[in-house]
């Protein structure tokens, strides 16, 4: 018998001073049985960082040839392809050929450092690719916000992402750092 996904409901109010973008979004997130809270919340963070009315979540881990999130224009052309985790170079090269903009949110501490050490030089040659790393302590704090029913307020300013629970009891600061060939 196959394990079923765990369903999470999230309402996120976003105030992105850097772009500017302001909006409220309601999501039903399905966490695959093999997915951690940390990965699910990094997917949600990816949406928050690149929020747009046409940005949507992919069908999930079990679906090849689809990213964690993507944004298509009204004709169906892929404008932005977003991956989370530690994707292989082949996947990102293929995505770069299909989308105008490719983004990866890397997390996982030492594993992320090893991945970048192995893949970074080759990935730096992909012109339309941006790679951001999330500090392991920050991604762990983000994972701690995961609840079956979440209401979060988010403010983005000067590259910093502040997430606060609706009751104000918890606030998490995420500072995504863009990786380049030199590190």
C-alpha positions in Angstrom: 0.0 0.0 0.0 1.4 3.4 -1.0 1.8 6.1 1.5 -0.4 9.2 0.9 0.8 12.8 0.9 0.2 15.0 3.9 -1.9 18.1 3.1 -0.9 21.5 4.5 -3.0 24.7 4.1 -1.1 27.9 4.0 -2.1 31.6 3.7 0.7 33.9 3.0 0.6 37.7 2.9 3.6 39.0 1.0 5.0 42.5 1.1 8.1 42.5 -1.2 9.7 46.0 -1.0 12.5 45.0 -3.4 10.4 44.3 -6.5 7.7 45.8 -5.4 5.0 43.0 -5.1 2.2 42.8 -2.6 -0.3 40.0 -2.4 -2.1 37.4 -0.4 -2.0 33.8 -1.5 -3.8 30.7 -0.2 -2.2 27.3 -0.9 -2.9 23.6 -0.5 0.5 22.0 -0.3 0.9 18.3 -0.6 4.0 17.0 1.2 5.1 13.8 -0.5 5.9 11.0 2.0 9.6 11.2 1.1 9.6 15.0 1.5 10.7 16.7 4.7 9.1 19.7 6.3 12.3 21.6 5.5 12.0 20.9 1.7 8.3 21.7 1.7 9.0 25.0 3.4 11.8 25.9 1.1 9.4 25.3 -1.8 7.0 27.8 -0.1 10.0 30.2 0.4 10.7 29.9 -3.3 7.2 31.0 -4.1 7.4 33.9 -1.7 10.7 35.1 -3.1 9.4 35.0 -6.7 5.7 35.5 -6.2 3.7 36.3 -9.2 0.1 35.6 -10.2 1.2 33.0 -12.8 3.8 31.2 -10.5 2.6 27.8 -9.6 3.8 24.7 -7.9 4.8 21.7 -10.0 3.1 18.3 -9.6 5.8 17.1 -7.1 8.7 14.8 -6.5 7.4 11.9 -8.5 7.0 13.9 -11.6 10.0 14.1 -13.9 10.4 17.1 -16.3 8.6 19.4 -14.0 10.3 21.8 -11.5 9.2 22.5 -7.9 7.6 25.7 -9.2 7.3 27.3 -12.6 5.8 30.4 -14.2 4.4 30.4 -17.7 3.2 33.2 -19.8 -0.3 33.2 -21.2 0.8 31.2 -24.3 2.3 28.5 -22.1 6.0 29.5 -22.6 8.0 28.8 -19.5 9.3 32.1 -18.1 10.8 30.9 -14.8 11.8 27.4 -13.7 12.5 27.0 -10.0 14.1 24.0 -8.3 14.9 23.4 -4.7 17.5 21.1 -3.2 20.5 19.7 -5.0 19.5 19.1 -8.7 22.1 17.6 -11.1 23.7 19.7 -13.8 21.9 17.8 -16.6 18.5 18.7 -15.2 19.5 22.4 -14.9 20.9 22.5 -18.4 17.7 21.1 -19.8 15.7 23.6 -17.7 17.9 26.4 -19.0 17.0 25.4 -22.6 13.2 25.4 -21.8 12.9 28.6 -19.6 14.0 32.2 -19.8 15.1 32.2 -16.2 16.2 29.2 -14.0 16.5 29.5 -10.2 17.7 27.0 -7.6 17.3 27.3 -3.9 19.9 25.1 -2.3 19.8 24.1 1.3 21.3 21.3 3.4 24.4 22.7 5.0 27.5 20.6 4.3 25.7 18.6 1.5 25.0 21.9 -0.2 28.6 23.0 0.0 29.8 19.7 -1.4 27.2 19.9 -4.2 28.3 23.4 -5.1 32.0 22.4 -5.0 31.2 19.6 -7.5 28.7 21.4 -9.8 29.4 25.1 -9.3 32.0 25.7 -12.1 29.9 24.0 -14.7 26.6 25.6 -13.5 28.3 29.1 -13.6 28.5 28.8 -17.4 24.7 28.6 -17.7 23.8 32.3 -18.4 20.1 32.2 -17.3 20.7 30.3 -14.0 20.8 31.8 -10.5 21.7 29.7 -7.5 20.8 30.8 -4.0 21.9 29.0 -0.8 19.8 29.0 2.4 21.8 28.7 5.6 21.1 25.4 7.4 20.1 27.1 10.6 17.7 29.4 8.7 16.1 26.5 6.8 15.7 24.6 10.0 14.0 27.6 11.6 11.8 27.8 8.5 10.9 24.1 8.8 9.8 24.7 12.4 7.1 27.0 11.1 5.4 24.1 9.2 1.9 23.4 10.5 -1.1 21.8 8.8 -2.8 25.2 8.9 -0.3 28.1 8.5 -0.9 31.8 8.3 2.3 33.7 7.6 3.1 37.3 7.0 6.2 37.9 4.9 8.2 41.1 4.3 11.1 41.2 1.9 13.5 44.1 1.9 17.2 44.4 0.9 17.3 40.7 0.1 16.1 39.7 3.5 13.0 37.6 3.9 11.1 37.9 7.2 8.4 35.4 8.0 6.1 35.9 11.0 3.3 33.7 12.2 -0.1 35.3 12.2 -0.1 35.4 16.1 3.3 37.0 16.1 4.8 34.3 18.3 7.5 33.3 15.8 9.6 35.3 13.4 12.2 33.8 11.1 14.8 35.7 9.1 16.0 34.1 5.8 19.0 35.7 4.0 19.4 33.8 0.7 22.9 34.2 -0.6 23.6 34.1 -4.3 26.3 31.7 -5.3 28.9 32.5 -8.0 31.7 30.4 -9.5 34.1 31.9 -6.9 31.7 30.8 -4.1 
